[in-house]
Structure formats: structure tokens, C-alpha cells
Amino acid sequence: MTTLQIPPPQIKPKTQQLRFRFYRELEALYRHLCDEIAESDLSERDMSDLILTLMRSRQACLSQLVSVEELNTDLAIDLSGG
């Protein structure tokens, strides 16, 4: 009986590790900011305008740190326990 051997994930270079860490920290910050907006006493219109602006900022910021391909690879490694 043959068992499937999964090779250990390659260790990422330091700069990539930092970029992924910054990406996750910024994601958490954006979630916190959206929560803060949702809990504010702004009108629905002001709230939606501010959240839309924030989401545009998020997209521009995060897409510069990590590419979609890198993100998918990192997610696959995380899901496999690596």
C-alpha cells in the first residue's frame, strides 16, 4: 500500500513573509474601520459613501502588497496546514 507524501511547503523569502503579514494586518484594520463606521451615528447615505471610499482604498492598497496568485497560493498552503 502506497501512502501519499505531501512535500513540506517551501519557506517564503523574508520580504514575501512581511508583505503577507502587512496584508493580514491591513485587512484587520479595514474590518475594524468598517465596524466603526457601521456603529457611528452617520446617516445611511454618509455611511455608504464613506464605506465605498474605504473599500476603494482597501483594494488599491492591498493589491499592491500581494498579487491574487500569491494570495491563492498562500491560502492553499494555510488550508493544507503548512
C-alpha positions in Angstrom: 0.0 0.0 0.0 1.4 3.4 -1.1 0.9 6.4 1.1 0.8 9.9 -0.4 3.7 12.0 0.7 3.0 15.7 0.6 6.2 17.7 0.4 6.6 20.5 3.0 5.8 24.0 1.7 8.9 26.0 0.7 9.9 28.7 3.1 9.0 32.1 1.8 11.6 34.8 1.4 11.6 37.4 4.2 10.1 40.1 2.1 7.2 37.9 1.0 6.5 37.0 4.6 6.4 40.6 5.6 4.1 41.5 2.7 1.7 38.8 3.7 1.8 39.9 7.4 1.2 43.5 6.4 -1.7 42.3 4.1 -3.3 40.5 7.0 -2.8 43.4 9.4 -4.3 45.9 6.9 -7.2 43.5 6.3 -7.9 43.5 10.1 -7.6 47.3 10.2 -10.1 47.8 7.3 -12.6 45.4 9.0 -12.2 47.5 12.2 -12.8 50.7 10.3 -15.9 49.3 8.6 -17.2 48.2 12.0 -16.5 51.7 13.4 -18.4 53.3 10.5 -21.3 50.9 11.0 -21.6 51.8 14.7 -21.4 55.5 14.1 -24.3 57.9 14.1 -23.8 58.8 10.4 -26.8 58.8 8.0 -27.1 55.7 5.8 -26.0 57.8 2.8 -22.9 59.2 4.5 -22.1 55.7 5.9 -22.4 54.1 2.4 -20.3 56.9 0.8 -17.6 56.5 3.4 -17.5 52.7 3.3 -17.3 52.8 -0.5 -14.3 55.2 -0.3 -12.7 53.0 2.3 -13.2 49.8 0.1 -11.6 51.6 -2.9 -8.7 52.5 -0.7 -8.5 48.9 0.6 -8.5 47.5 -3.0 -5.8 49.9 -4.1 -3.6 49.3 -1.0 -3.9 45.5 -0.7 -3.5 44.8 -4.4 -0.1 46.5 -4.3 1.2 44.2 -1.5 0.1 40.7 -2.7 -1.0 39.5 -6.1 -4.1 37.4 -6.5 -1.9 34.4 -7.5 0.3 34.8 -4.4 -2.8 35.1 -2.2 -4.3 31.9 -3.7 -1.0 30.0 -3.1 -0.8 31.2 0.4 -4.4 30.3 1.1 -3.8 26.8 -0.3 -0.7 26.4 2.0 -2.7 27.6 5.0 -5.5 25.2 4.3 -3.2 22.3 4.0 -1.7 23.0 7.4 1.6 24.4 6.1 
